Amino acid sequence: MTSAFPDTIYAIQHLAFEDLGALEDVFYQLGFRVRYFEAGVDDLTLAFKHTGLTIILGGPIGVYEAEDYPFLQQEIDLLKQRLASGLPTIGICLGAQLIAHALGAKVYAGHAKEIGWSQLSLAEVPDNILAPLAETPVLHWHGDTFDLPEHATLLASSDLYPNQAFSVGQNILALQFHIEAAADSMEKWLIGHTCELRKASISIPALRADNLRYAGSLEPQAQLIAEKFMRHLTR
């Protein structure tokens, strides 16, 4: 880490139990600290004006629900300013949808819930940062999707949804899937999302078994991706 780059990563949560998961230890090992902000509770101005890395995490609400959740509009406005400045930003799940929306793309309810573990189809682009995931199942957990923003580079697709990840330049990365999924924290998700899982007729025991089966193999690949992203920012 260079002395000029801020040593704290800001993470914006939309659910208390969805945190940086497997990525948090990676950042600590690289010499960074982590500070969390709660959307809808904390003032997010500092997080979005941060010149270091800001990560926007997932949540159950939709980008298009600002009438029901007024804090979303301020979050979107601040995010637009951040992206226009090219400040380093990662969005995961809802965070990716917010980035897509802030860049002018449409975000909308998808044709089906995508919940569970499956492999991505990586786009054939030079130096795809997601290359470590070529043969590794990832956790999908979403019902909304987005169109690819103008000037964005598509990085990955899935069988159900064509736009699973994109980048804009080297500082902005949007991931619809959950790269942060960690084996030791997924039980909180099964408890917190029980209503959604029941409504979608997802077998909780089967999903629990898959979490235990696949999360361990995802974590080292997620570490490689996080390390590469941070090396670019701090070189």
MOKA-V795843 format. One line per field, one symbol per residue. phi: phi as a letter, one per 40 degrees, with the letter a starting at -180 (. if undefined). psi: psi as a letter, one per 20 degrees, with the letter a starting at -180 (. if undefined). burial: + if it has 16 or more other C-alpha atoms within 10 Angstrom, else -. A space follows every 50 residues. Layout:
phi->???
psi->???
burial->???
This chain:
phi->.ccccdcbccbbcbaccbbcfcccccccccgbbbbcbccgbcccdccccd cccbbbcciccbdcbcccbdcccccccccdcccccgccabbbfddccccd cccgccbacccacbbhbaccbcccbdfcccdccdbbcbcbaabcaacccc gcbcbabbccbcbbaabbgbbbbbbccbccdbdcbcccccccbdcccccc fcccdcccccdccbccccdccccccccccccccbc
psi->pqhhppjppppoqiphioaichhghggghijqrppqqopigqpjgghhip iapppoarrirqhjkhhhnhhhggggghgggghhikqpppppdhhhhggg ghjjqpprpriqpnoaprqqopqnqplohjhijhkpqrppnrhraqqpqp jqophqrrhhphnhqrqobiipppohrniipphjihhhghghkggggghj kpoghghgghghhhhhhhghhhggggggghhghj.
burial->------+++++++++-++++++++-++----+-+-++-+----+--++-+ +++++++++--+++------++--++-+++-++---++++++++++++++ +++-++++----+++++++++++----++++-+--+++++++++++-++- -+++++++--++++++++--+++++++++++++--++--+------+--- ------++-++--++-+++++++++++-++--+--
